Amino acid sequence: MINRKDLWLFILIIVVGAVVAFINPRFLSPINLSNTANLIGLFGIFAVAQAFVIISGGIELSVGSIIALLGVVFVDLVAAGTASPGMAALFVIAIGCLIGFLHGFLVAKLGLQPFVVTLCGLLIYRGIARYYTEDATAGFPFGASFPTLEWLTAGRFYGVPHSLIAFIIITIVMAVVLHRSVFGRYLFAVGKNEEAARYSGIRTSRIVIAAYVICCGLTAVAAIFIAMYTRSISPSSHGNFYELYAIAAAVLGGCSLRGGEGSILGVVLGTVLLQVLQNLVNLLGIPSSLNFAVMGSVILIGVLADRQISQRAARKKVAAG
């Protein structure tokens, strides 16, 4: 069921899209729409991943560094022939899940702040990625071809990017997990009030750890798609600020940074809106460096809107009581 926040966000996307199309008709060209759909798929996967941690009341700041580290590991394994593409993908996803488990354990079991844990991860994984490649760009050898892998990750099905198809599949699965499962109900309860959830019999530490495992596991999947999209990875810059993009998409989609609120549909709409805005920046010839200013403004506006909505809801509740 679509809530009011998601409906307003959908209307905003339509309005912004119409304005962009009016200013520059190239927005509706098949090539531009296909490229935008591809980027929605690539960025949407780790945006949905971020939502699980935010709903649990935490935050994952190491998304970009994880994408850089796992990207260079995947490219190196495949390019060197150390492992088949399938085995390399499974290995990278397993590492992602292990990183998520470590973060969740430090937060849930040792009581460390999610901000501190994941900020340290941001620095550590970026450093490891740079050391792993000796600060050189990782990529496939000239002329190297992996037809099946390239088709699965960067191909198109009747013009629809496979990254978008993967994103849709992941979105459906994660929507069921979040909104139609016991785990999802427990996750919202933990994010809303972890102490109350613990007293009600929920094993909160397991829920929090699972949220981080899901987040980093899906981020590993995104790392594979992005690595095959870029074909080369500079460990010092690859994935920079991706965590901000994921947070912005989640906040725009109705995920409260206080935890306990959010929806998968909202995150999808937030991802679409951000890509439309970035497309607007590109089509109008605005310097690409302003993309970061756009994302920062979007996060601020989203937090302010969330605060106003929460305060209004609280006032209505008091008045009704």
Helices and strands as residue ranges (DSSP letters): H 4-23, G 25-28, H 30-55, H 63-79, H 85-108, H 114-132, E 138-139, H 147-154, E 156-157, E 160-161, H 162-179, H 182-192, H 194-199, H 204-230, E 232-233, H 242-252, H 264-283, H 290-320
